[in-house]
Amino acid sequence: MRNLIYIGLLAIAAFGCTDEKINDGRDLTENEQVNTYIKEEMTGNTSLYLWTEEIQGKSVTTTADPSVYVAQMRHSDDKWTSVEQDPLVSRTDANANDDIETGYGYYLLNYQTNDGLYFSYVGYVYPGSPAEKAGLKRGDIITKVDGEYLTGDFSKLYTSSSVTVELGTMEGNTIYTETGKTVSMTAANTQIDPVLVDTTYEVGGKKVGYLHYTRFVYASDDDLDHLTTVFRRFKSEGVKEFILDLRYNPGGYEMAAQRLATLLAPESAVASEEVLLEKQWNAMWQAYYEAHGGVNLVTRLDKEVAADARLGDLERLWVITGSGTASSSEVVINGLKPFYGDRLIQVGETTYGKYVGGVTRIPDDEEISDWRLSLITCTDVNSEGTSVKGGLAPDIPVEDNVLDSYPLGDTSEFLLGRVLSHIQDDPIPTGSRSMSQPTPLPAWQEPLPMLIILQE
């Protein structure tokens, strides 16, 4: 659960449901209020929705559940526009920092084994979160929730106000479920630092930097300054090669993606403020932006970012990816490829392929202000016109060892060890373990749209 804020929409009004009766004089139900709001956002005269022209005239009953309504209203190419109700978040709460997360503060990967067992693997926990306080850590295996075996519905692990989970153990390639070890947690607000791990290694006589970045947070410029401070340390240590770990990063704010890309880009590209990404909007807004100096059409590398933090001309940039690497993560990878060429080496799995960006809209009407609409507004490509549609395939395909319990940043951790071994020309990473892989399942932690703050 995340608090995502849409900021500054030029002259567009914030549409609330001010008329709360329909023609027969009956009061609108909550579904009707929410769906009326959604329809205006998707098809109104000033709609930002990317496919607004294509869905004009589409008729869906406003009495439907809002999630069903959105699914039926959206264009056939759109699998991302969605709506959710979060009873823990009101409009007031939603204007709080994006670096506050309400929940348990863990990242889970959900799987099914060949014999039908469902389980969740803890990828990481945030410091100070309910999950950390309860003792959960990377590598823990959750097999039961509130006394029941997990099924294909993992929602309780994300949306419940409190939960008790039972942990399994792994011996060889077998997961044992009846351990009796339980952990109880109550959802709470957690201060999120997306810089989960930042460290350096000596490899082959050179300094190698490593950053595990969990998502692109932007609550204020302080978040960008924090990232800059981290990179200032990297530069002061003389980093020559860099490993950017985005395997679990589902996306976030474009401004954070721009900052990270600028800190990693070759100095010549930053100095000339080369294009990181280009956006294509619906016909009305594309024409509007083109007529107003190209605002909101192009995002460039930012030469105003502190030079003493920009890594400049790295020998190589290594990027660890997974199927959950999405949206703004893909913008950074795809946007830097034209400048690094074959010196940008992607290791891991094909990324998600989220080639669109969007905004999060929150109704002004207090009665429905706990609803949030994630609205797709534009497609994006890099400076060479290349999209991430279909995902970015790795240069070195490696499946993540999902039951590897080594901490992120540990040189024995499977994917990091593989990259370090390539850096030192050793094809066999120390600490890797052979195992049969369970089948990954669609995550509840869906990729985030690339969140855009529009310029006036």
Wavefront OBJ file of the C-alpha trace (Angstrom):
o trace
v 0.000 0.000 0.000
v 1.484 3.253 -1.070
v 0.579 6.902 -0.868
v 1.021 8.259 -4.377
v 0.275 11.885 -5.069
v -0.688 13.524 -8.331
v 0.660 17.074 -8.448
v -0.045 20.073 -10.689
v -2.281 19.421 -13.693
v -2.108 22.726 -15.545
v -5.634 24.082 -16.023
v -7.384 20.773 -15.469
v -10.006 20.873 -12.766
v -10.026 18.270 -10.038
v -13.308 16.558 -10.756
v -15.283 15.703 -7.655
v -18.755 14.233 -7.581
v -20.625 17.364 -6.656
v -23.980 16.220 -8.024
v -24.814 13.274 -5.839
v -28.266 12.489 -7.236
v -29.278 10.908 -10.520
v -32.265 11.702 -12.713
v -34.766 9.767 -10.638
v -33.778 11.769 -7.566
v -32.164 8.794 -5.886
v -28.935 9.359 -3.969
v -25.888 7.915 -5.703
v -24.382 4.793 -4.195
v -20.668 4.827 -3.448
v -20.000 2.750 -6.559
v -21.932 5.221 -8.699
v -20.051 8.183 -7.212
v -16.673 6.555 -7.788
v -17.524 5.363 -11.292
v -18.902 8.754 -12.314
v -15.591 10.247 -11.219
v -13.646 7.588 -13.129
v -15.641 8.164 -16.321
v -14.926 11.906 -16.223
v -11.223 11.247 -15.700
v -11.073 8.780 -18.595
v -13.403 10.389 -21.153
v -13.972 14.031 -20.130
v -13.098 16.969 -22.374
v -9.752 17.519 -20.646
v -8.960 13.869 -19.940
v -5.307 12.906 -19.740
v -6.090 9.245 -20.412
v -3.855 8.011 -23.212
v -6.634 6.212 -25.066
v -9.445 8.681 -24.310
v -10.397 9.089 -27.989
v -10.617 5.347 -28.527
v -13.036 4.747 -25.648
v -15.425 7.647 -26.283
v -18.979 6.348 -26.310
v -18.126 3.264 -24.316
v -20.959 2.455 -21.938
v -20.501 0.555 -18.691
v -23.044 0.464 -15.896
v -22.028 2.795 -13.060
v -23.445 0.398 -10.474
v -20.582 -2.037 -11.072
v -17.747 -2.512 -8.628
v -15.223 0.255 -9.471
v -12.430 -2.224 -10.250
v -14.748 -3.994 -12.699
v -15.875 -0.652 -14.116
v -12.296 0.444 -14.830
v -11.390 -2.910 -16.368
v -14.354 -2.652 -18.739
v -13.797 1.026 -19.553
v -10.111 0.925 -20.341
v -8.669 0.320 -23.803
v -7.728 -3.211 -24.844
v -4.005 -2.269 -24.868
v -4.233 -0.943 -21.308
v -3.691 -3.451 -18.520
v -2.518 -0.903 -15.955
v -5.181 1.756 -15.369
v -6.819 0.707 -12.121
v -8.619 1.931 -9.055
v -8.232 0.931 -5.432
v -9.839 1.807 -2.159
v -7.601 2.079 0.861
v -9.600 2.583 4.039
v -6.371 3.479 5.853
v -5.705 6.390 3.507
v -7.838 9.527 3.137
v -7.116 12.516 0.899
v -5.381 14.139 3.873
v -3.206 11.076 4.411
v -2.522 10.794 0.689
v -0.856 14.168 0.712
v 1.676 12.850 3.211
v 5.129 11.819 2.074
v 5.533 9.186 -0.609
v 8.359 7.791 1.502
v 5.867 6.606 4.129
v 4.476 3.150 3.472
v 1.468 1.736 5.298
v 1.735 -2.015 5.718
v 4.278 -4.531 6.932
v 7.350 -3.172 5.161
v 8.462 -6.299 3.331
v 8.847 -7.296 -0.295
v 7.442 -10.719 -1.098
v 7.889 -12.989 -4.093
v 5.031 -15.437 -4.511
v 5.500 -18.908 -5.933
v 3.960 -22.306 -6.497
v 5.966 -25.531 -6.363
v 5.569 -28.435 -8.782
v 3.442 -30.299 -6.238
v 1.025 -27.389 -5.784
v 2.348 -25.722 -2.626
v 1.987 -21.954 -2.548
v 4.512 -19.919 -0.596
v 5.860 -16.398 -0.271
v 9.566 -15.716 -0.146
v 10.763 -12.622 1.721
v 12.990 -10.688 -0.689
v 13.824 -7.931 1.793
v 12.422 -6.011 4.742
v 12.736 -2.295 5.415
v 14.578 -1.262 8.587
v 12.174 -0.262 11.342
v 9.190 -1.927 9.657
v 6.687 -4.252 11.383
v 8.262 -7.129 9.447
v 11.752 -6.370 10.738
v 10.503 -5.852 14.288
v 8.796 -9.245 14.099
v 12.089 -10.847 13.085
v 11.396 -11.517 9.397
v 14.387 -11.376 7.073
v 15.397 -12.103 3.503
v 15.091 -15.810 2.760
v 12.200 -16.521 5.140
v 9.466 -18.682 3.620
v 5.825 -17.958 4.500
v 3.547 -20.986 4.060
v 0.485 -20.096 6.137
v -1.455 -16.953 6.955
v -3.759 -16.822 9.985
v -3.508 -20.603 10.345
v -4.447 -21.425 6.747
v -2.176 -22.625 3.964
v -1.553 -20.016 1.287
v -3.624 -20.258 -1.857
v -3.308 -18.277 -5.060
v -4.777 -15.279 -3.210
v -1.978 -13.571 -1.309
v -3.940 -10.423 -0.465
v -3.977 -10.928 3.299
v -0.212 -10.573 3.343
v -0.571 -7.034 1.993
v -3.938 -5.567 2.949
v -4.858 -6.948 6.374
v -4.533 -4.604 9.350
v -2.867 -7.454 11.253
v -1.652 -10.898 10.320
v -0.034 -14.023 11.757
v 2.146 -16.007 9.385
v 3.766 -19.422 9.747
v 7.255 -19.962 8.398
v 8.487 -23.028 6.548
v 12.015 -24.360 6.264
v 14.034 -25.490 3.252
v 16.129 -28.633 3.248
v 17.672 -29.513 -0.095
v 14.921 -28.836 -2.617
v 12.088 -29.584 -0.186
v 10.014 -27.010 1.725
v 8.754 -28.229 5.096
v 5.598 -26.431 6.201
v 4.724 -27.783 9.637
v 7.340 -25.946 11.665
v 5.086 -24.320 14.234
v 7.098 -21.106 13.995
v 4.724 -18.165 13.737
v 5.186 -14.426 13.454
v 2.493 -11.830 14.185
v 2.474 -8.292 12.802
v 0.277 -5.212 12.855
v 0.314 -2.884 9.858
v 1.890 0.507 10.525
v 3.464 3.468 8.789
v 7.119 2.908 7.946
v 9.616 5.516 6.802
v 10.974 4.174 3.525
v 14.565 4.637 2.417
v 14.788 3.167 -1.101
v 18.576 2.962 -0.751
v 18.435 -0.457 0.859
v 22.128 -1.292 0.384
v 25.018 0.904 -0.781
v 28.555 -0.438 -0.566
v 31.778 -0.972 -2.503
v 34.029 -3.962 -3.247
v 37.599 -4.453 -4.401
v 37.449 -6.676 -7.484
v 40.384 -7.342 -9.751
v 42.272 -4.362 -8.398
v 39.477 -1.887 -8.982
v 36.727 -0.330 -6.870
v 33.200 -1.523 -7.704
v 30.113 0.234 -6.360
v 26.820 -1.522 -5.535
v 23.376 -0.026 -4.953
v 20.172 -1.928 -4.249
v 17.417 0.605 -4.959
v 13.907 -0.504 -4.061
v 11.721 2.134 -5.734
v 11.771 5.645 -7.135
v 10.576 7.768 -4.237
v 9.895 11.472 -4.474
v 8.208 13.125 -1.512
v 10.437 16.189 -1.637
v 13.838 17.272 -2.914
v 15.269 15.708 0.246
v 14.816 12.275 -1.360
v 16.819 13.347 -4.408
v 19.468 14.977 -2.215
v 19.790 11.749 -0.207
v 20.490 9.810 -3.392
v 23.045 12.425 -4.423
v 24.785 12.112 -1.044
v 25.069 8.347 -1.503
v 26.675 8.809 -4.902
v 29.040 11.464 -3.560
v 30.467 8.723 -1.327
v 30.780 6.385 -4.309
v 32.691 9.014 -6.272
v 34.967 9.876 -3.367
v 35.962 6.207 -3.157
v 37.007 6.160 -6.817
v 34.405 3.719 -8.151
v 35.309 2.494 -11.659
v 32.525 -0.014 -12.267
v 29.025 0.047 -10.852
v 26.340 -2.531 -10.090
v 22.782 -1.161 -9.996
v 20.405 -3.719 -8.487
v 16.831 -3.075 -9.651
v 15.585 -6.666 -9.556
v 12.685 -5.872 -7.206
v 12.096 -2.232 -8.193
v 8.551 -1.728 -9.584
v 8.998 1.946 -10.511
v 7.857 5.263 -9.083
v 8.502 8.915 -9.771
v 10.097 10.164 -12.972
v 12.062 12.855 -11.093
v 13.840 10.183 -9.062
v 14.570 8.222 -12.253
v 16.027 11.361 -13.833
v 18.276 11.923 -10.813
v 19.558 8.337 -10.719
v 20.204 8.302 -14.473
v 22.074 11.613 -14.263
v 24.295 10.326 -11.452
v 25.225 7.294 -13.576
v 25.387 8.756 -17.085
v 28.618 9.520 -18.961
v 29.787 13.068 -18.277
v 29.508 14.128 -21.914
v 25.824 13.145 -22.010
v 25.090 15.081 -18.820
v 27.029 18.148 -19.916
v 24.974 18.379 -23.112
v 21.752 17.445 -21.289
v 20.934 14.591 -23.628
v 17.401 13.188 -23.806
v 16.616 10.462 -21.264
v 13.081 9.789 -22.480
v 10.420 11.158 -24.797
v 6.669 10.986 -24.084
v 3.687 10.633 -26.417
v 0.309 11.788 -25.059
v -3.233 11.578 -26.386
v -3.861 13.791 -29.416
v -5.269 16.775 -27.516
v -2.490 16.984 -24.932
v 0.240 16.173 -27.452
v -0.879 19.142 -29.547
v -1.153 21.335 -26.471
v 2.364 20.559 -25.257
v 3.846 20.964 -28.729
v 2.199 24.393 -28.964
v 3.633 25.388 -25.582
v 7.331 24.861 -26.165
v 7.429 21.090 -25.817
v 6.818 21.096 -22.067
v 6.192 17.577 -20.689
v 7.330 15.959 -23.950
v 10.994 15.333 -23.146
v 12.971 14.549 -19.987
v 16.683 15.298 -20.144
v 19.690 14.493 -18.020
v 20.237 17.298 -15.522
v 23.620 19.038 -15.555
v 22.645 20.980 -12.419
v 23.086 17.828 -10.336
v 26.232 18.143 -8.199
v 29.302 17.296 -10.264
v 31.098 15.840 -7.226
v 28.423 13.121 -7.065
v 28.126 12.239 -10.757
v 30.103 9.100 -11.518
v 30.731 10.191 -15.101
v 32.635 7.828 -17.331
v 32.339 4.431 -15.682
v 34.217 1.607 -17.338
v 31.066 -0.504 -17.204
v 27.580 -0.228 -15.727
v 26.049 -3.529 -14.614
v 22.301 -3.704 -13.970
v 20.644 -6.613 -12.150
v 17.060 -7.133 -13.281
v 14.102 -9.427 -12.694
v 10.578 -9.860 -13.981
v 9.463 -7.270 -11.414
v 11.865 -4.603 -12.723
v 9.413 -2.140 -14.225
v 8.389 1.341 -15.250
v 10.868 3.978 -13.996
v 13.480 1.236 -13.542
v 13.145 0.433 -17.224
v 13.299 4.145 -18.069
v 16.723 4.363 -16.410
v 18.092 1.258 -18.143
v 16.617 2.047 -21.552
v 17.487 5.731 -21.264
v 21.166 5.066 -20.488
v 21.703 2.418 -23.184
v 22.319 4.920 -26.016
v 25.158 6.506 -24.026
v 26.839 3.356 -22.706
v 26.298 0.966 -25.605
v 27.743 -2.460 -24.820
v 29.327 -1.098 -21.640
v 25.855 -1.312 -20.036
v 25.444 -4.978 -19.178
v 22.116 -6.303 -17.957
v 22.244 -9.462 -15.836
v 19.275 -11.478 -14.619
v 15.838 -11.818 -16.185
v 13.764 -9.941 -18.764
v 12.107 -6.888 -17.258
v 8.352 -6.368 -16.989
v 7.946 -4.216 -20.102
v 5.964 -1.269 -18.768
v 6.257 1.217 -21.611
v 3.747 3.741 -20.279
v 3.615 6.395 -17.580
v 0.765 7.872 -15.618
v -0.590 9.821 -12.722
v -2.494 8.959 -9.574
v -5.758 10.866 -9.216
v -7.617 11.304 -5.919
v -11.219 12.577 -5.795
v -11.869 15.884 -4.047
v -15.180 14.580 -2.712
v -14.467 13.565 0.892
v -17.019 10.755 0.694
v -14.865 8.909 -1.819
v -11.441 10.408 -1.050
v -10.098 7.022 0.051
v -10.236 5.901 -3.592
v -7.273 6.362 -5.926
v -7.256 6.099 -9.705
v -3.992 5.115 -11.405
v -4.431 6.586 -14.885
v -2.166 5.806 -17.832
v -1.381 9.037 -19.676
v 1.584 8.546 -22.047
v 3.973 6.140 -23.721
v 7.717 6.659 -23.472
v 10.813 5.833 -25.538
v 14.516 6.613 -25.205
v 16.532 9.062 -27.310
v 16.794 6.470 -30.096
v 13.034 5.882 -30.164
v 13.306 2.497 -28.480
v 10.466 1.355 -26.216
v 10.602 -1.182 -23.384
v 7.416 -2.843 -24.662
v 7.867 -6.577 -24.268
v 10.561 -6.067 -21.630
v 14.313 -5.534 -21.734
v 16.112 -8.840 -22.271
v 19.302 -9.426 -20.270
v 22.704 -9.602 -21.899
v 23.566 -12.353 -19.426
v 20.428 -14.393 -18.593
v 20.489 -15.709 -15.034
v 17.482 -16.839 -12.980
v 17.417 -15.432 -9.471
v 17.906 -18.106 -6.817
v 14.692 -17.395 -4.961
v 15.654 -19.420 -1.910
v 19.086 -17.865 -1.516
v 19.070 -16.485 2.025
v 22.258 -14.441 1.747
v 21.619 -10.770 2.524
v 21.460 -8.357 -0.382
v 24.923 -6.870 -0.816
v 26.661 -10.009 0.450
v 29.195 -11.164 -2.143
v 27.858 -14.726 -1.772
v 24.329 -13.647 -2.743
v 23.565 -15.458 -5.989
v 23.035 -12.687 -8.553
v 25.530 -10.252 -7.064
v 28.099 -13.046 -6.906
v 27.485 -13.798 -10.572
v 28.105 -10.167 -11.567
v 31.248 -9.907 -9.449
v 32.566 -13.093 -11.022
v 32.038 -11.621 -14.497
v 33.863 -8.470 -13.467
v 36.857 -10.575 -12.446
v 36.437 -12.870 -15.487
v 35.370 -15.847 -13.391
v 32.233 -17.476 -14.876
v 31.418 -19.447 -11.711
v 30.205 -17.250 -8.831
v 31.305 -18.177 -5.335
v 28.402 -19.178 -3.119
v 25.962 -20.148 -5.880
v 23.760 -23.160 -5.306
v 22.030 -25.382 -7.810
v 18.312 -25.949 -7.231
v 15.079 -26.609 -9.067
v 13.138 -23.361 -9.426
v 9.482 -23.051 -8.372
v 7.075 -21.222 -10.649
v 6.699 -17.464 -10.052
v 3.148 -16.188 -9.713
v 1.665 -12.779 -10.583
v 2.649 -10.467 -7.749
v 0.276 -8.440 -5.620
v 3.031 -5.841 -5.620
v 2.226 -4.738 -9.174
v 4.626 -2.495 -11.064
v 4.022 1.171 -10.404
v 3.207 3.529 -13.264
v 5.981 5.980 -13.953
v 4.525 8.851 -11.923
v 4.791 12.185 -13.643
v 4.750 15.635 -12.121
v 3.556 17.858 -14.927
v 5.111 21.228 -15.516
v 2.946 24.270 -15.945
l 1 2 3 4 5 6 7 8 9 10 11 12 13 14 15 16 17 18 19 20 21 22 23 24 25 26 27 28 29 30 31 32 33 34 35 36 37 38 39 40 41 42 43 44 45 46 47 48 49 50 51 52 53 54 55 56 57 58 59 60 61 62 63 64 65 66 67 68 69 70 71 72 73 74 75 76 77 78 79 80 81 82 83 84 85 86 87 88 89 90 91 92 93 94 95 96 97 98 99 100 101 102 103 104 105 106 107 108 109 110 111 112 113 114 115 116 117 118 119 120 121 122 123 124 125 126 127 128 129 130 131 132 133 134 135 136 137 138 139 140 141 142 143 144 145 146 147 148 149 150 151 152 153 154 155 156 157 158 159 160 161 162 163 164 165 166 167 168 169 170 171 172 173 174 175 176 177 178 179 180 181 182 183 184 185 186 187 188 189 190 191 192 193 194 195 196 197 198 199 200 201 202 203 204 205 206 207 208 209 210 211 212 213 214 215 216 217 218 219 220 221 222 223 224 225 226 227 228 229 230 231 232 233 234 235 236 237 238 239 240 241 242 243 244 245 246 247 248 249 250 251 252 253 254 255 256 257 258 259 260 261 262 263 264 265 266 267 268 269 270 271 272 273 274 275 276 277 278 279 280 281 282 283 284 285 286 287 288 289 290 291 292 293 294 295 296 297 298 299 300 301 302 303 304 305 306 307 308 309 310 311 312 313 314 315 316 317 318 319 320 321 322 323 324 325 326 327 328 329 330 331 332 333 334 335 336 337 338 339 340 341 342 343 344 345 346 347 348 349 350 351 352 353 354 355 356 357 358 359 360 361 362 363 364 365 366 367 368 369 370 371 372 373 374 375 376 377 378 379 380 381 382 383 384 385 386 387 388 389 390 391 392 393 394 395 396 397 398 399 400 401 402 403 404 405 406 407 408 409 410 411 412 413 414 415 416 417 418 419 420 421 422 423 424 425 426 427 428 429 430 431 432 433 434 435 436 437 438 439 440 441 442 443 444 445 446 447 448 449 450 451 452 453 454 455 456
